[in-house]
Amino acid sequence: MMSLAHEERADFVALLKSLSLQQWDEPTLCRGWRVRDLVAHVVSYDELDKRGVTARLVKGRFSPGRINDLGVAEYNTRTPDELIALMNDHLEPTGLRAAFGGMIALVDGLIHQQDIRRPLGLPRDIPPERLRRTLPAALVAPPIRAFWRARGLRLVATDLDWSTGSGPEVRGPAEAILMAVAGRGHAVGELTGDGQPKLAARMTG
């Protein structure tokens, strides 16, 4: 998991290096966040030790939204080059993102890279092993709420040997399934099956 997270972060850096200054100010799938805001969010945990994480949790009153906004406010004034350099210096997950063997870094990095790529029209072929490890991890990560969206449904990836759950079926590319259960309504239209309308009704963004 840690090596996959490292590889995903390296691919993320490569994407950011390819973007124009205009693209850094384009919206992402994270409501209210431009590319520079989302990148600020991603790197805002890289320099925090346990004490720093605790301090941010307390200052944010343990509300995920407030906690994330604190990190974005602290880092989104940095230039794209500075943000890229910081991410590149932390290709190996550290601190909170290294938890659970690098699971947090992998899930967070993969989803957020797609949050940037999809609106910009920059698709990619995600290595199957990363998707295979990220899908089940995302379903049990409380902040993502994917378990709630996927409950009572059977998810079937049509391009990967992966499925889970029981109930009305939702079928489609693994990446689209991941983004949909992560609350990105942008991806729901790429899915089919009797369970697709139920999943669509559970979208929160």
N, C-alpha and C positions, 0 to 999 in steps of 0.2 A: 504493500500500500504506500509506503514512504517513497519508494523509487518511482511509482506511478505519479504520485503527487509532485515530485521533483520534475518529472518529464512534462507534466501538465503546466506547471509554472513556467518552465522554459519556453513552451509553445505560446503561452500567454505573453511573455516578454517579446517574442518574435512578432506576434500580432501587433502589439502596441508600437513597436519600432516602425511598423509599416504604415501607420496611420498618419494622415495629414493633420495639421493644427486645427483645421475646420472640423474634422471628424472627432477630435477630442471634445468638442462642444456639442456634438449630436446627442439626442436622447437615447437611453438604453431601455431595456424591458423593465428595469427597476424604476417604478414610478417616481418622477421628480428628480432623477439622477441623470446627469450627463455622463459621458464616458469618463471624464476626469473625476467626477464625483464617485463613480463606481470603483475606479482604480484606487482612489484615495481610501475608500472603505476597505478594499482588499489588503492594502499595505498597512493600514492603520493599526493592525495587530502585530505586525512583524517585529516591532521594537519593544513590545511590552513583555516584561517578566511577570511572574505571578502577582507581585505587588501592584504592578501597573494595571493588570487586568482587573484585579479586585477594586482598585481605585476608580476605574472607569465604570464598573458595574454599579458601585455605590453612587457615583455622580449621576449616572443615568437612571437611578432609582430602580434598577433591575428590569427596566423596560427595554426590550430588544430594539425598538425604534429609536428611543432616546440614546441608547448606548451607541448604536451605529451612527447616529447624527453627530455625536461628539467626535468620533473618529474622523468622519468626513470633514467636519469643520476645521479640525486640526491640520489635515493634510491636503485639502483640495486647493490651497493657495500655492502649492508647489508647482513648478513647471512640469510639463510632460517628461522632459529629460530627467528631472529629479525623481519623479515617481517611477520611471522605468529603472533608473539606477538602483533605487531602493528595492524594487521587486527583484532585480537581478542579483542583488546582494543577499537575498533570502530565498534562493531557489530551493534550498533544503528547508522544509517546514520547521519552525521553532515555536516555542511557547504554546499558546492555545491551539494553534493550527496543527501542531504536531501530536495533539491528543488522539487517542485511539489508533496509534500506529500510523498517523498521517491521514486518517479518514476525513477529518474536518477539512484539511487543506485540499485534498483531492476533490471532494464534493463541492466545496465552495468555489474552488478555482475553475472546475469544469463548467458548472452552471453559470458563473459570472462571465466566463469568456463567451459563452453562447448569448448571454444577455447583451453583449456588445455586438457580436457578429450578426445576429439575426436582423436587428434594425438597419445595420449598415449593408446588408446583402452580401455578407462575406462567409459563405458556407465552408465547411471543412469536413474531411473524413476523420472522425475521431477514432483512434485505435480501439478495436473491439474490447480488449481487456480492460481498458479504463472504463468503458461504459458498463461492462459486466460487473465490475467492482463498485461502481458509483450508484447504479440503480438500487440495489438492496440497501446500501448505506443511506441513501437519501430517504428511503421509506421509513427509517427508524430515527432520523435526525429531527428532534422536536421543533427547532426553529423553522424548518421548511414546511411542516404540516402536511407532508406528502401522504403520510399514513391516513390522515383524515380524508383527503381527497380520493384516495384509492380504495377506501374501505368498501367491501361488498362488491368489488369488481375483479375481474381476471384480466391482468395486463399481459399482453403477448407481443414481444418484439418480432417483427417480420424480417429483420436483417441480422438477427443475433439469436443464438440458441439460449433464450431467456424468457421465462414467464413466471408469474406469481399470482397468488390470490384465487378466489373463486367467486362466481357470480357472472353477471352479464359481461361479455368480452369487450375489451378495448384493444384494438390492434393497430400497429404502425411502426415506423422506425424507432429504434431504441432511444435516440436522441430526442425525438418528439415526445415520446412517453415520459422521459425524464423531465423535460421542460414543462410538460403539462401538469404532472403531479407536483411539480415545484411551484405551481400557481401561475405559470405563464400562459395566459389564454391565447397568445400568439401561435402556440403549437397545436391547440386542440383540433383545428380544422384539418390537420394532417393525419388525424386518427379516424378509424372507422370502428364499426361493431355496435352491437345492441347497447353496450354500456357507455358509448361515447356521449350521448346527450346528458347522462347523469354526471359524468366527469365534467362536462362543459358547464353545468349548472353550479359546480363547486368552485369555479375559478374565483380567485380574489385579486388577480392582477396579471 
